Amino acid sequence: QELPEMVLLKFFRAENTPVPARPTPEQLSNLIKTSLHYPESFNHSFHQKSLCLVPVTLLLSNCSQAVVDVMIDLRHKTTSPEALEIHGSFTWLGQTQYKLQLKSQEVYSLQLKACFVHTGVYNLGTPRVFAKLADQVTLFETSQQNSMPALIIINNI
């Protein structure tokens, strides 16, 4: 009995069929770059006014080519004892959460106010920023990598 001839099968894929790439967790945690702009030191007369208000700008840069949903949470407090010894506690005034959408490569400037009741060195780097690709249906945003501590010196005059 004669064996049937073997035929080679060719598999091919159209060259320009896009393969949806799933971003890695590291890519998702680097969608938004943040930077805080504020005076290095601030002079205030606590005898005349007990509350010292300092304007702070939070700059958000969309580093991706996609539209990104961003959530900013100012309610986060530094609770580690070492951090509180070096940097006292302060409060963000006004709205404590922001939700916005940044287009590809868009830079957004958010005006904040920090409130201090004592002189000292404070770390303003407490805002937590979360982001997700706008077209993705996920239940939670990915926490964006936090920058270095943002120290400010509050002086009494």
N, C-alpha and C positions, 0 to 999 in steps of 0.2 A: 504494500500500500504506500502510495506516494504522499509525502508531507506537503501541506499547502505552503506556498511561497510566503516568506515573511516580508511584510511591507513596513517601511519606516514611517512613523507618524511624525508630522511636524507640528509643533505648537508655536503659535505666534500671537503677539499682542500688538494692537495698533500703537504706533509710537507715541502719539500725543494723547493717550488716555491718561488723565491725571489720577494719580494714586493719592487718596486723601491721607496726608501725613498727620499722625496723631502727635501733638506737641509733647515733649518730655516734661516731667514735673519741673526740671530745672529751667526749661524755656518758659514755662508758665509762671515761674516765680521771678522772672526777669522781664515781664511785659512792660512794667511801669518803673521808671527811674524817678526817685524823689530827691529833692534837695530843699533845705530850709534856709531862708535868708532873713537875717535879723542882726541887730547891732551886737558886737562882741561884748561890750559892756554898756550898762545903762545907769545913768544917775537919776535918783529920785529923792525927794524930800518926804520921808515917811512921817515927819512931824506935822507937815501941812496936810498931807493926804495919805490915809492909811493903805490905800490900794495903789499899786504900781502897775500900769497897763503898758505892755510893750507890743507894738505891731510886729507880726511875724508873717512871712510869705512862704507858703508851701508850694513849690513848683513841681508839677507832675508832667513827666514826658513819656508819651507812648513810644516805646522803642520798636514796636512791631509794625508790620504792613497791614495789620487787621484792625477792625474797630473793636475797642476794648471797653467793657463795663468796669467801672472803678467804684469802690466803696472805701471811704475814709472814716476811721473810728478814732475819736479823740478821747474816749472815756478810759482808755488803758492807762494804768498808773504803774510806776515803778514801785514794787513792794519789797524788793530784796533789801535787807538791813544795811548792807554795804553801800548800796546806791543811795539810800536815804541819808546816810551819814555824810557822804560827799556832796550829794545834790539834794537840796531840800525839796519839799513838795510845792507845786504850783497848780493853778487851774487854767484850763482853756475857757474863755468866755464865749457865750453865744451857742450856736448850733454845735452839737457834739457828733453828728453823723452826716456824711455827705454821700450822695450817689450821683455819679455822672458818667457820661460816655465820651471817650476820646477817640477821634478819628485817627487813621494811620499817621504816625509821626507827629501828632498834635501835641503842643505844650500848653498846659493849663495852669493858671496862677490862682491860688486860693488864699484870700486874705484872712488871717487869724489874729486873735488877741490873746496874749498870755497875761495872767494876773498873778502878781507876787505880793506877799504881805510882809516879807522880811528881806534883809540883805542876804547875799550868799551867792554860791555858784549852783546853777541849775542846768539840768539836761533837758533841752527842748525836744529831743529826738523820741518823743513818746507816741506820735500819731502812728496808728497801724493802717497800712494800705493793703487792700485786697483787690484782685483783678481777675477777670475771666474774659475769654474771647466772646464777643457779643452774640455770635451765631451758635455758640455751644450751649446745650441745655444741661447745665450742671446745677446741683443743689447748693454748691458753695463755691466761693471764689478762692483762688490760691493766694496765700499771704505773700506779699512782695518782700524781697530781701531788704532788710533795714540797713540804713546807712550808719555811719559812725556816730558816736554821741555828739550832740550839738550843744556845746556848753555856752552859757551866758553868765556874766557877772553882774549882779544887781548891787549898786552902791547907794549909800545914804548920803545926801548932801545937806 
